[in-house]
Amino acid sequence: MRRSEVLAEESIVCLQKALNHLREIWELIGIPEDQRLQRTEVVKKHIKELLDMMIAEEESLKERLIKSISVCQKELNTLCSELHVEPFQEEGETTILQLEKDLRTQVELMRKQKKERKQELKLLQEQDQELCEILCMPHYDIDSASVPSLEELNQFRQHVTTLRETKASRREEFVSIKRQIILCMEELDHTPDTSFERDVVCEDEDAFCLSLENIATLQKLLRQLEMQKSQNEAVCEGLRTQIRELWDRLQIPEEEREAVATIMSGSKAKVRKALQLEVDRLEELKMQNMKKVIEAIRVELVQYWDQCFYSQEQRQAFAPFCAEDYTESLLQLHDAEIVRLKNYYEVHKELFEGVQKWEETWRLFLEFERKASDPNRFTNRGGNLLKEEKQRAKLQKMLPKLEEELKARIELWEQEHSKAFMVNGQKFMEYVAEQWEMHRLEKERAKQERQLKNKKQTETEMLYGSAPRTPSKRRGLAPNTPGKARKPVAASTCSGKKTPRTGRHGANKENLELNGSILSGGYPGSAPLQRNFSINSVASTYSEFAKDPSLSDSSTVGLQDSLPPEENVFVCPKLRWPALLPKR
């Protein structure tokens, strides 16, 4: 049994006791029956009124709870719809009081969520408005009257985050461009003269509108200033080049040049102005020293002619070079010619450098050829002869490779320009072939002269004998007695009846004895003693040939001359133009 039922029964018992007690009092007092009845009616009425009032109050409470439940349910349904959540469902059976409490609690929770979402929406809208004003972008499209869903709030937050990142990126770009613009303006001594330039340079950075249009305008302004700066730098560099040329032409002393060294760097407006003043001063000085300037230009012209490998005809084609009427028009002609030559050289610089490399290699090769023909090379004691031979062989291999590379590049250049590439008035490959042919002919001529000279010398020695000389000490021979000369055996032998052989034997005598062991200090055991005259005569001849420079060719004789005549034939390594060489 419930406690409330127990209390109700106890209330009934208490009421009965109270009535019994009243009856006992009434009996002791002696109240008549009819009055007892009246008094009992009054007690009944009071009890009934009290119970009715209590019942009415409880009924009113029940009605209020039912009404509250209805109101809460309606508001809860509305909130669930606004918040885009599922409607509230009470789990299991419950009393009116518990249902009302649960509904009221849920309504309060929904109201709090609605309030928080509305507050966040308002905050996001404020941030969106601020960012959009700075970035000049449209506001985020969202209904501010309704309650946003969680998904809508999440998208709005992402949008605001993107706007912040865009603002940071554009601001960084703006600050960087602004810094470069300020530097360019300082370099150009440029004062902001438009409202946009003043907004960029003078106004607060936070107040600048970071729109795409403004960023594009900023970039355009920076490009314009950089172009002006580049043009200014080019003008200043051109003025400096002009100043240096005028210095060289006018032969300005170094002290005077150092006086204007401060303007020889930088490109500010004041530097440009100072450079222009210096150019004007030098131009005026140039007009006063016209002859001196033209002669300096002519020296420079000769240098460019040499670098461009101009032939004599090409040089003579510039008639003003020999004019002696030193006027402004003559100076202009020389200036125009030097500019043309400079441009011509720059266009073909790579080819000219290749030709120059070949020329240097060729000269070095001829130098080693000359050294190879020097008889004193055999007195080498430090290994230089071997080194020179290796270098000469290396150059002999390098030259054809350079020629092949230049030939390919020149052919490509001639195809592109539809004209021949000339070096010293002729095609480069013809020029190369001509150099090789001249070298071959020179070696052939020197060889023939040497053979003829050796033949005559040998005939003379065989007829008259060689001059007596004291031979140097040689390893393997007994030392000579001081003050005594060796008897000239050759004199008695040459007077015999046997006629010495001429022709091939005489022509090969030098090569045969230089390559043999006779000159090494002894003689072969198989050689007869009566041929000792050839040892002394050839040694004396070679000694005189080595001492007398007029007897040796200083530029054309190589190590190949030490071979017999039938083997001593010059062959140009890897020469690609056999048609230019004479047939043997």
Summary of the structure (lengths in Angstrom):
residues: 584
radius of gyration: 61.0
end to end distance: 148.3
largest distance: 214.9
contacts: 1469
relative contact order: 0.04
helix: 74%
strand: 1%
